[in-house]
Amino acid sequence: MNDTDKKIFLNIKKIIVYVVSISLSILSILPFWIMLMNATRSTTAIQQSISLLPSTFLRSNWEALTGKGFNAIRGFMNSSIIAFGATFLSIYFSTLTAYGLTTYEFKGKKIIFGFIIGIIMIPTQLNLIGFYQFMLKLGLTNSYIPLIIPAIASPSTVFFMRQYLVANMPFEIIESGRIDGAGEFRIFNTMTLPIMKPAIATMSIFSIVGSWNNFLTPLTLLTNEKKYTLPLMIQMLKGDIYKTEYGGIYLGISLTILPLLLIYFSLSKYIIRGVAMGGVKG
């Protein structure tokens, strides 16, 4: 194969890669776009066909949505308190646990790490009934506490943080900090956490999305509608016998998803930076 044939082959290969990448991107974005467009369309139009262009029923859908008792501000505040509270506890204490498992040598270390990996394989739904009964005895139903505090024990986050520390943490910095007389918490807070920014950003997105979209646990623990999260409010948007306001429901779903998209785009630069760092070190 001469140079001309190689160039033609490489160009064809690039074209195929670009076509496949663009097609996959369109397939990923299209459902979100249709959802946003349906938020501006009437129920009749939604039932008749799919449209990629906005319509003029946004205000009508908003009135239909609020007329069914949908309080977007209250739902947003409830979801934010739970999602950001759980994310903070999950990220900080999971990173602290990963730091201990990585920088200290002690008996049973591998057993503890294996136990953490084993917990990852257990579905949350299996212990939901027992968890509810426990919270009921403690009088913590209809409270944000059982939706936030358990995030301290997040085995998947511990596993991810531990793997990131092993691959990217320069342990000489920790030793130099100890030699200079810095305490472990100071080393962790001032030296380890800044290095962990890409991993923290990545797991923050997963944690926020998981807590924000969590439906089963809040449904089990919350009965006071004033404490409902946005997913619960969307689920409760039931139409009457003769008509369901699909436009209003799509608008409610859009309002639920938009904050997650904003969070993702605000943290994506740290994720890209972490991937780039990993590529350079590899």
TORPA-285148 format. One record per atom (N, C-alpha, C, O): residue in three letters; x, y, z. Coordinates in steps of 0.02 Angstrom, whole numbers, plus 50000, padded with zeros to 5 digits. Atoms other than C-alpha are relative to their C-alpha. Layout:
ALAXYZ...
***
This chain:
MET500434994050000MET500005000050000MET500455006350000MET500845007350046ASN499604994050005ASN500775016449943ASN499725005650045ASN499215004750077ASP500204994649956ASP500645033350032ASP499315002849983ASP498935004650027THR500654997450021THR499155038949929THR499434995650026THR498924998050050ASP500515004749976ASP498175023349972ASP499925000450076ASP499374999850102LYS500034999449928LYS498625025350156LYS499605006250021LYS499195006050067LYS500364993949984LYS497985043250157LYS499254999249987LYS498835001450026ILE500715001250016ILE496365037950072ILE499684995650054ILE499124996950076PHE500265004549948PHE496145023850199PHE499895003750066PHE499385002850099LEU500064996249938LEU496465035550346LEU499435004949997LEU499075005950046ASN500564995350008ASN495245048350277ASN499334996550005ASN498864999050038ILE500635003849996ILE493895035250254ILE499874997850072ILE499304998150096LYS500075002149930LYS494235028950431LYS499765005850043LYS499335004950086LYS500214994149962LYS494065046650501LYS499275001749986LYS498905003450032ILE500704998550017ILE492445049350406ILE499534995350035ILE499014997450061ILE500435005049967ILE491715033150475ILE499955001550075ILE499415001250104VAL500004998549928VAL492235037850652VAL499575006150015VAL499175006150062TYR500404993949990TYR491475055250635TYR499264998649990TYR498845001150029VAL500715001550013VAL489855048450561VAL499704996150058VAL499154997650081VAL500265004049944VAL489665035450699VAL499945004350063VAL499445003950099SER500014995849941SER490095048250835SER499425005049998SER499075006050047ILE500544995250007ILE488885061250767ILE499324996650006ILE498864999350037SER500635003749997SER487515048150748SER499834998250073SER499264998950094LEU500125001849930LEU487725042150927LEU499835006250042LEU499425005850087SER500154993849964SER487735060150989SER499285002249988SER498935004450034ILE500694998150017ILE486115063750897ILE499504995550036ILE498994997850062LEU500455004749967LEU485315047950967LEU499965001450075LEU499445000250107SER499994998549929SER485825053351142SER499625006450016SER499275006950067ILE500304993449988ILE485215071351126ILE499275000249980ILE498885003950010LEU500674999750028LEU483625067951028LEU499444999050051LEU498965002950050PRO500555000849951PRO482545061251173PRO499925006150044PRO499365008050060PHE500044994049959PHE482985076451279PHE499695005849961PHE499295009649988TRP500274994650041TRP482595088151136TRP499244999149990TRP498875004049995ILE500725001350009ILE480905079851102ILE499625001650065ILE499075004350063MET500324998549935MET480505081151288MET499915007550010MET499385009750030LEU500054992749993LEU480895099851289LEU499485002949953LEU499115007449971MET500484997550048MET479865102551133MET499284998250020MET498825002250012ASN500665002049978ASN478395092751203ASN499755004350058ASN499155004950069ALA500194995649946ALA478425104351353ALA499675006449975ALA499345009950013THR500304994050029THR477885118251234THR499414998449955THR499135002949923ARG500545002150045ARG476555108151140ARG499374998150039ARG499404996850099SER500635002049969SER474745104051175SER499964992550007SER500324988849973THR500105007249990THR474165086951235THR499774996749936THR500004991249920THR500265002850063THR473235084051072THR500564999149949THR500604993949917ALA499445000450048ALA474785087850966ALA500494994650020ALA500764991149977ILE499545005249976ILE475865076451074ILE499744993149983ILE500124988749964GLN500305006550014GLN474655062051051GLN499984998449926GLN499964992649906GLN500065001050072GLN474575064650863GLN500664998549966GLN500704994249922SER499375000750037SER476405065950812SER500585002550042SER500505005550095ILE499384997549970ILE478205069650858ILE500235006149962ILE500205006349900SER499764993950032SER478905086950823SER500665002150031SER500765001550092LEU499364997549977LEU480665093950835LEU500015007650007LEU500535010550021LEU500054992749996LEU480045111850835LEU499565002150059LEU499084998650074PRO500404997849943PRO479365121750984PRO499325002649978PRO499235004649920SER500674997550013SER477545126850995SER499865005950047SER500325008750076THR500184994049963THR476595140451087THR499584998550063THR499235002950088PHE500435002049944PHE475775130751230PHE500384999750067PHE500144996550114LEU499605000449939LEU477135133251361LEU499625003050060LEU499615000050114ARG500374996949945ARG476075145051466ARG499404995850020ARG499254995150079SER500585004349985SER474545133851452SER500214993850039SER499874991650085ASN499755005949965ASN475575118851506ASN500215001750072ASN500114997850118TRP499814997949933TRP476265128651653TRP499385000950045TRP499384999150103GLU500624999149962GLU474505133351708GLU499694993350017GLU499424992450072ALA500275006749987ALA473945115251691ALA500424996550053ALA500154992850095LEU499555003149952LEU475465109751790LEU499895002650071LEU499814998850118THR500104997049934THR475245121951934THR499284998950025THR499164998950085GLY500685001349980GLY473375118751933GLY499904993350032GLY499404992250067LYS500035006649968LYS473715100851986LYS500394999750065LYS500524994350092GLY499654999749936GLY474645106652140GLY500754999149996GLY501084997950046PHE499285000850009PHE476395105652067PHE500355006550022PHE500265011749991ASN499634994349974ASN477495117452169ASN500744998949983ASN501104995550020ALA499325001250025ALA479135118252072ALA500535002450050ALA501044999150060ILE499514997249954ILE480035129252198ILE500094995550061ILE500654994150082ARG499965004449942ARG479605118152346ARG500334993449983ARG500764991050021GLY499695006350021GLY480055102352251GLY500745000749987GLY501144996350003PHE499304998750013PHE481685110052194PHE500405000650065PHE500954997950070MET499664999249936MET482155114952372MET500064993350036MET500594991750063ASN499975006549968ASN481705097752440ASN500524995549967ASN500934992350001SER499525004250036SER482695088852305SER500725002550010SER501184998550017SER499344997249991SER484165100752326SER500284998450069SER500874996550075ILE499775001549931ILE484265098352515ILE500244992750004ILE500774991350032ILE499825007149996ILE484285079452496ILE500604998449956ILE501074995149979ALA499475001850048ALA485415078452342ALA500675002950021ALA501174999350021PHE499364996949983PHE486745090852397PHE500254997950069PHE500854997150079GLY499805002649935GLY486725085152578GLY500304993149995GLY500834991750024ALA499765006850009ALA486925066952529ALA500664999849961ALA501104995949977THR499394999850040THR488255071252400THR500605002350041THR501144999450036PHE499454997649958PHE489315081152523PHE500244994650047PHE500854993350052LEU499815005249952LEU489285067252653LEU500334994149963LEU500834991449986SER499745005650038SER489585053752522SER500715001349975SER501154997149984ILE499354998450029ILE491055062452438ILE500535000750054ILE501074997850048TYR499484998649949TYR491955068452595TYR500194993750038TYR500784992150043PHE499835005849958PHE491825052752701PHE500244994149959PHE500634990149983SER499755005450043SER492075040852555SER500735001349981SER501144996649979THR499314998350016THR493655050152505THR500454999150061THR501024996850055LEU499625001049938LEU494225049952687LEU500134992550012LEU500684990650032THR499915007249992THR493935031152694THR500504997349950THR500934993249967ALA499525002150052ALA494865028552530ALA500705002150017ALA501184998550004TYR499344997549978TYR496295039152598TYR500304995450053TYR500894993850050GLY499765004549948GLY496425027952751GLY500204993249973GLY500704990449993LEU499855006550029LEU496365012052648LEU500625000149955LEU500934995049944THR499444999450046THR497715018652532THR500665001650034THR501184999050015THR499384997449970THR498975027152646THR500214996350064THR500774997350087TYR499835003549938TYR498925015752800TYR500054992549987TYR499704989849945GLU499935007250002GLU499484997852821GLU499784997150067GLU500064998950119PHE500255003049939PHE498524987652949PHE499704993149984PHE499544991649927LYS500275006750009LYS497894970052976LYS499265000349981LYS498885004450008GLY500705000250021GLY496264965852890GLY499825005149947GLY499235005949930LYS500134994850050LYS496454979752762LYS499684997249937LYS499195000049911LYS500275003150060LYS496124968252614LYS499304997150013LYS498874997249969ILE500655002749983ILE494664960152704ILE499475005650001ILE498925004749975ILE500464994349998ILE493854977152736ILE499845002449930ILE499275003849914PHE500124997750069PHE494094982252555PHE499574995049962PHE499144996949922GLY500425005250032GLY493364965652496GLY499285000450024GLY498824999349985PHE500674999249973PHE491884968252612PHE499645005949967PHE499045005449951ILE500304994250033ILE491584985452535ILE499794998349929ILE499255000349907ILE500185002050068ILE491624978052360ILE499394995450001ILE498974995749956GLY500575004649995GLY490404964552416GLY499345003750011GLY498825001749985ILE500604996149987ILE489164977552479ILE499735003149935ILE499135003949927ILE500204996950064ILE489154985552305ILE499524995349963ILE499074997649927MET500405004850037MET488374969552238MET499304998950029MET498894995549998ILE500655001049968ILE486884970152358ILE499535005649978ILE499675011449992PRO500474994850021PRO485384979552283PRO499695003650061PRO499565000550112THR500294996049946THR484684993552391THR499304997750018THR499104998150076GLN500695002049988GLN482924986752371GLN499934994350050GLN499414993450081LEU500055005849956LEU483344971252473LEU499935002050073LEU499614998450112ASN500044998149929ASN483534980752636ASN499525005850012ASN499525008850066LEU500444994249994LEU482204993952604LEU499474999050055LEU499335003750093ILE500515001249950ILE480874985752714ILE500295000550071ILE500015003750115GLY499674999649935GLY482074983352859GLY500215007250017GLY500155009350074PHE499804993049990PHE482715001152836PHE499405004350021PHE499455008550065TYR500604996249983TYR480945007952841TYR499774998550072TYR499605003150109GLN500205001949932GLN480524998253000GLN500475003150051GLN500245005350105PHE499514997049955PHE482125004553081PHE499875007550008PHE499885010250063MET500144992849997MET481735022653035MET499345001450036MET499265006550069LEU500654999249967LEU479945020253095LEU500084999750076LEU499775003650112LYS499895000549928LYS480555014853267LYS500375006050028LYS500275008150085LEU499634994049979LEU481725029753274LEU499595006449993LEU499805011750015GLY500414994150011GLY480325041453224GLY500275004749948GLY500175010849953LEU499684995950051LEU481265047553071LEU499664999649932LEU499935002049882THR500374999750063THR479955044552937THR499755007149991THR499685010950039ASN500204993150017ASN479365060352850ASN500555004950019ASN500405010550041SER499434995849983SER481115067352876SER500524999349945SER500564994249911TYR499465000350049TYR482585071652764TYR500594995850026TYR501014993549986ILE499415003249970ILE483805063252885ILE500144993149971ILE500714991749952PRO499855006750027PRO483595045052825PRO500165000049925PRO500384995049898LEU499834999450071LEU483805051252646LEU500695003149989LEU500955002949933ILE499354996650006ILE485435060452683ILE500554996350037ILE501074994950009ILE499485002949958ILE486395052352827ILE500284993449974ILE500894992549976PRO499715006350024PRO486545034752751PRO500505000849943PRO500874996149927ALA499524998950054ALA487545042552608ALA500725000050025ALA501184999449985ILE499325000449973ILE489035042752726ILE500334993349981ILE500924993149966ALA499755006650019ALA489215024152688ALA499834998749927ALA499304995949912SER500115000950072SER489375023952498SER500564995749972SER501084998349952PRO499455004550019PRO490395008652448PRO500265001149928PRO500865000649916SER499784998950069SER490435012452261SER500445006249995SER500935006349957THR499594994050000THR491125029852295THR500684998650032THR501195001050009VAL499375002049968VAL492435022652414VAL500454996349951VAL501044997649946PHE499615003950048PHE492975010252280PHE500305004449946PHE500895003849930PHE499764995650053PHE493115023652145PHE500555004550025PHE501065005349992MET499514995449972MET494065035752257MET500664996350017MET501204999050007ARG499405003949983ARG495255022152315ARG500404998549937ARG501014999149937GLN499665001650063GLN495655017052136GLN500335006449971GLN500885006049944TYR499714993750026TYR495945035352088TYR500625001950040TYR501125004250012LEU499434998349958LEU497105038152236LEU500614995649983LEU501174998149978VAL499455004650017VAL498145022752194VAL500335002049934VAL500945001449928ALA499744998550066ALA498345028452014ALA500305007049994ALA500755008049953ASN499814993050012ASN498605047252036ASN500325003650060ASN500595009050051MET499764996549941MET499135051452214MET500754999450007MET501004993850013PRO499285000349984PRO500975056152237PRO500104999550076PRO500055004550111PHE499975001149928PHE501235048552409PHE500605003450033PHE500645003950094GLU499444996249972GLU502875058152429GLU499755006550033GLU500045008850082ILE500284993949971ILE501805073552463ILE499744998750070ILE499835002850116ILE500265001849935ILE500955064752608ILE500574999150050ILE500535001550107GLU499445001149955GLU502615059352682GLU500345006550018GLU500555007550075SER499694993549986SER503335076852665SER499575004150048SER499835007650091GLY500444996549954GLY501795083852753GLY500074997350071GLY500065001250119ARG499905003049934ARG502035071652896ARG500665002150031ARG500705003450091ILE499354997949975ILE503865076152910ILE499985007250024ILE500315008950073ASP500064992949980ASP503395094652919ASP499555000950061ASP499485006550085GLY500404999649940GLY502255090553066GLY499265001149990GLY498895002450038ALA500714999050014ALA500565092052980ALA499614993950024ALA499844988250017GLY500435005549979GLY499155081653054GLY499664996649941GLY499674999249886GLU500305003850054GLU498235068552954GLU499415003549968GLU499325003449907PHE500574996550028PHE496655078752935PHE500215006149959PHE499915007749908ARG499754994350039ARG497655093852877ARG500294997649934ARG500185000749882ILE499745002850063ILE498575083052750ILE499434998149954ILE499464999349894PHE500575002250041PHE496925075952691PHE499635005949970PHE499485006049910ASN500414994450023ASN496005092552679ASN500385004849954ASN500085007649909THR499634994950037THR497405103352607THR500434997049944THR500625000649897MET499565003050050MET498435090952504MET499634994849957MET499704994749896THR500325005550037THR497365075952457THR499395002349961THR499325000849902LEU500624997950033LEU495685084152417LEU500125004149937LEU499775002949887PRO499884996450062PRO496405096652291PRO500214995549942PRO500024996749885ILE499785004650052ILE497235082452196ILE499424995849975ILE499424993449918MET500575004350015MET495585072952199MET499445003649963MET498915000749952LYS500544996150030LYS494585086652112LYS499664996549941LYS499044996449938PRO500345003450056PRO494275076951949PRO499564994250023PRO499004993350000ALA500395005649974ALA493715061452045ALA499405002550040ALA498854999650035ILE500554997249961ILE492655072052163ILE499455002749953ILE498865001649966ALA500494997450048ALA491815080652015ALA499614994449967ALA499004994849959THR500335005750032THR491455063951931THR499494996850046THR498924995750027MET500455003449953MET490705055752085MET499465004650026MET498925002350045SER500524995249980SER489775071652132SER499424999849951SER498845000049970ILE500535000450050ILE488835070651968ILE499584993750009ILE498974994050009PHE500375006349990PHE488385052351996PHE499585000250064PHE499024997950065SER500364999849936SER487895055652177SER499405004749997SER498865003050021ILE500554995350006ILE486845070952138ILE499434997249957ILE498854997649975VAL500515002950044VAL485955062251994VAL499644994350035VAL499024993750030GLY500325005649965GLY485655046752099GLY499525002350055GLY498974999650062SER500434997449946SER484955056552247SER499415003849972SER498855003349996TRP500534995950031TRP483965068452136TRP499464995749969TRP498864997249975ASN500485004450034ASN483145054352038ASN499744994450044ASN499324990450023ASN500225005449956ASN482905042952188ASN499245000650012ASN498995005750034PHE500735000049995PHE481075038252189PHE499734995350054PHE499294997150092LEU500295005249956LEU480785022252288LEU500085001750074LEU499615001050113THR499884998649929THR481585027452453THR499595005950026THR499265005350078PRO500444994649977PRO480725044552466PRO499264998049999PRO498885000150043LEU500705002250003LEU479085036352413LEU499834995850061LEU499274996150086THR500125004349942THR479275023952557THR499995004050065THR499605002550110LEU499914996549936LEU479795036452691LEU499595006350007LEU499435008350063LEU500344993549997LEU478865052452646LEU499264999349985LEU499064996449935THR500724999850012THR476995054652664THR499735007250001THR499175008549979ASN500184993049999ASN476945073452690ASN500165003149931ASN500745003449912GLU499904997550068GLU476705081252517GLU500445006249998GLU500745007749947LYS499574994149998LYS477615097052573LYS500744998249998LYS501165002449984LYS499305002350001LYS479215086652583LYS500154995849938LYS500704992949933TYR499905003950060TYR479005078052415TYR500565002949957TYR500635009049952THR499494997950048THR480475078652295THR499685000749931THR499104998949921LEU500274998950067LEU480255083252112LEU499784993549966LEU499244993449937PRO500255006250031PRO480175065052049PRO499344997650030PRO498924995149994LEU500645002049970LEU478785061452175LEU499445004549976LEU498885002149963MET500524995450024MET477845076952120MET499794998349929MET499204998649912ILE500165001950070ILE477975071651938ILE499574993849999ILE499094993449960GLN500385006249998GLN477325054351980GLN499285001250022GLN498824997650000MET500674998749974MET475825061852070MET499575004249952MET498995005749966LEU500384996050049LEU475305071851916LEU499544995349960LEU499694993549903LYS500485004550033LYS473825060851872LYS499435004049970LYS499175008650002GLY500554996550032GLY472525066551751GLY499334997450024GLY499294992450060ASP500675002449981ASP470655064951773ASP499814994149955ASP500234991649917ILE500225006050036ILE469635050851697ILE500035001049925ILE500184996449887TYR500094998850072TYR469435059251528TYR500625002749966TYR500695002049905LYS499444996750034LYS471075068451497LYS500615000450045LYS500555002050105THR499364999149966THR472905068251548THR500385005549965THR500475005349904GLU499634994450028GLU473895084251523GLU500734998149988GLU501164999450030TYR499325002250014TYR475425077051439TYR500485005849992TYR501075005350010GLY499574994150007GLY476105094351398GLY500255002350068GLY500835004050076GLY499804998049932GLY476105098851583GLY500484995050031GLY500944996950066ILE499555005249972ILE476915082251629ILE500705000649969ILE501205000150005TYR499354999150032TYR478295084851500TYR500355006250027TYR500965006250035LEU499714993949972LEU478565102351568LEU500294998650070LEU500835000950087GLY499765001849934GLY478725095351744GLY500634995849997GLY501104996850036ILE499405004150008ILE479985082251686ILE500595004349978ILE501155003250001SER499464995650023SER480985095751597SER500285004150057SER500885004950063LEU499774996249942LEU481055106151755LEU500404995750048LEU500844998250083THR499635004549957THR481685090851848THR500704998649973THR501174997950012ILE499375001950031ILE483075087051724ILE500475005949990ILE501085005049994LEU499584994350016LEU483715104551685LEU500535001550053LEU501115002850035PRO499474998949950PRO484615107051853PRO500574995049996PRO501154996850007LEU499485005150006LEU485545090651826LEU500465001549941LEU501065000549946LEU499594998250058LEU486125096451655LEU500475005850016LEU501055005849996LEU499584994249980LEU486755112951727LEU500574997750045LEU501145000150037ILE499485002649955ILE487715103551863ILE500524996249960ILE501124996949972TYR499535003850040TYR488485091951735TYR500465004649960TYR501075003649961PHE499594995550040PHE489085106051622PHE500475004250044PHE501025006050022SER499574996149956SER489775115751771SER500594995950027SER501114998850044LEU499475004349973LEU490815100751829LEU500384996249946LEU500884992949961SER499705004050053SER491275093351660SER500735001849988SER501124997549968LYS499314998050013LYS492895103451647LYS500484996250046LYS501044994650026TYR499575003849954TYR493595094451800TYR500064992849978TYR500594989749986ILE499975007050025ILE493145077551726ILE500474999549941ILE500884994949937ILE499554999950058ILE494015081851562ILE500725000850021ILE501174997649993ARG499334998949974ARG495525088051658ARG500284993650030ARG500874992050021GLY499785006349970GLY495595071751755GLY500174994749948GLY500654991049955VAL499865004750055VAL495495061351595VAL500665001749966VAL501054997249950ALA499384997850031ALA496895071751519ALA500604998350043ALA501114996050018MET499455001749955MET497985069551674MET500154992650000MET500734990549999GLY499915007250002GLY497695050951671GLY500334997649936GLY500734993049937GLY499705001850064GLY498145050051487GLY500745001749998GLY501144998049970VAL499304997949999VAL499775059551516VAL500414995250043VAL500964993250025LYS499645004449955LYS500265048551664LYS500054993049972LYS500534989449985GLY499975006750028GLY499815032751569GLY500524999649946GLY500614994249916
***
